[in-house]
Amino acid sequence: MERSGARGWVWWYGLFLGCLLLAAGAAETVRVVRSGDGGLAFWFGTLVGGGVLVLVGTLLLPRRPRTGFMITAIGCVAGLLPTMWTLIVPVMLVVLIVVSGSRAMVAPVRSG
């Protein structure tokens, strides 16, 4: 098992998924603006907002595991609904929630 401060596969996996949500959010935002279909708040809020939260939470995981986990989990939940049609992305987001949560619970509690 790797040290909690090491940047292992979970850290890179979280960065990948956060960037994936940001890219999907940018693509959907452009599509909505060009087509005039509506739903800009939904697509931008869930995909871009979720992607930002996943990235911020992932970057916090090594230093503040519990805070990083909570932010990562909220971002993953935000990204679940708009990516549900892909089938694989929601599964990847749930895996990130489970793995980062299990690591956060094993990490020692720091006071101060």
PyMOL commands that set and color helices and strands:
alter all, ss='L'
color gray80, all
select helices_A, chain A and resi 9-35+40-60+65-86+88-106
alter helices_A, ss='H'
color red, helices_A
deselect
rebuild
show_as cartoon
